[in-house]
Amino acid sequence: MTQLTSPHACTDMSAVRAEIDKLDATLVSLLRERAAYIDRAIALKQINGWPARIPQRVEDVVSKVRDAAGDEGLDPELVDTLWRHLIDWSIAREARVIREI
């Protein structure tokens, strides 16, 4: 991860925006890395004959990120919404591939 300047050390909006841009680039990179694990999950689900959506796993993931958000002082509702969207995107991607093969 790129070295960031502390938010309190940013003295103007230009500095704040530059740090947000760095964070955004890191988040995109991490999302791509997460997608690579989703690709592997697709292959393993095909081998095991599992469906794309496993509701218990969805709720487990959301519960874990909600807890992590709370621990970090971040709004768990925000994280819940973001992760459910991310999970839905991932499952749709899995379902398309699983049906194609």
Buried (B, 14 or more C-beta within 10 A) or exposed (E): EEEBEEEEEBEEEEEEEBBEEBEEEEEEEEEEEEEEEBEEBBEEBEEEEBEBBEEEEBEEBBEEBBEEBEEEEEEBEEBBEEBBEBBEEBBEBBBEBBEEE
